[in-house]
């Protein structure tokens, strides 16, 4: 894995420190990077903002860009988290038109199901137990799979972990990701939550606050009928 990676959108006007590797090929695994095109564990957009807007001297820019990487690294290393593992089996749902699906290579290691995009009515769960409600010719089918490939996926597909879109990242990358995830999927939980100060927890007489649920861009935070917040460690 490459610890510090930089993806140049334009030609660089000055060099970077030796610890920062300049990459234009997204196939290598990266830890911290300035671009999501490199599929990093930690995305650091502040690097791009600094480079675009800073009026520092070139030596200062070189040093400060390196410091921005180090800050991200330090935050990660000192974060409070718990480590988890989850089994991901080979059940795969492929969603797309016939023309799109035919572009995929053979996926012999998977137990594959197919669906047209318009058949998908609802999605729940996360990687390892994605639950799709499929309506095919007025017949509802509940299907549980471990992962899904969804061509031209709608926004709701990005609320769950375990779904990849070849239209966004390319077929080769999508296939590489789903193959890599089979087996034991390891992840970390960085959630720090104190129910004693939560303005939603057990306030049965009046719902006063669900701001975290409303602003969360995925399904990582939801609420149940018992007036409790429910956290997904993988979303």
Secondary structure, DSSP 4 states (H G I P E B T S, - for coil): -EEEEE--SS--SS---TTEEE---TTS-EEEES-GGG--SEE-THHHHHHHH----HHHHHHHHHHHHHHHHHHHHH---EEEEEEE-SEEEEES-HHHHTTSPP-TTSEEEEE-GGGEEEEEEETTEEEEEEEETTEEEEEEESEEEETT--GGGGGSTTEE-HHHH-HHHHHHHHHHHSEEEEEEE-----TTT-SSTT--S-----HHHHH-SSSSEEE-TTS-EEE-S--
